[in-house]
Amino acid sequence: EVQKLNQQLEEKNGEIQQMINQPPYEKEREILRLQKTLAEREKAQATSDVLCRSLTDETHQLQRKLASTAEMCQHLAKCLEEKQRKEKGNSDDQIPTERSNQVFLQLLYNETSLQALICTLQEENRMLKQKVAHV
């Protein structure tokens, strides 16, 4: 293991000597290449940061919408229950009750869609954070 490490050390020393012995224009070209790579990485990092912030903001916005939709659904469910109790014996008013049921079901569908969208955005956010950490 010590021999292996000594060999690696010799290889690195050889690379360093090779870099030192290079003509100045090659050194400058290498420096420019590294600076360009660094600038590209910084630009990618900045873009990732902006996207992460945007997704985070959108996630919070969707969570607020979901919470308000859930409150609305609960309110409509309570109203529907009260209405059904009042109209229990009256069969003439069944059409409005069915309409209320449809509205309630539509709101539940919208809430489910929002939850799916939030999950998707959270997964995207997680993936972007992993990419940012990798970069």
NORVEN-V542403 format. One line per field, one symbol per residue. psi: psi as a letter, one per 20 degrees, with the letter a starting at -180 (. if undefined). burial: 1 if it has 16 or more other ideal C-beta (glycine too) atoms within 10 Angstrom, else 0. A space follows every 50 residues. Layout:
psi=???
burial=???
//
This chain:
psi=hggghhgggggghgggggghiqqhhhghggggghhgggggggghgggggg gggghgghggghhgggghggggggghggggggghghjgioihkhghghgh gggghghggggggggggggghhggggghhggghg.
burial=00000000000000000000000000000000000000000000000100 01001000100100010010001001000000000000000000000001 00010010001001000100100010010000000
//
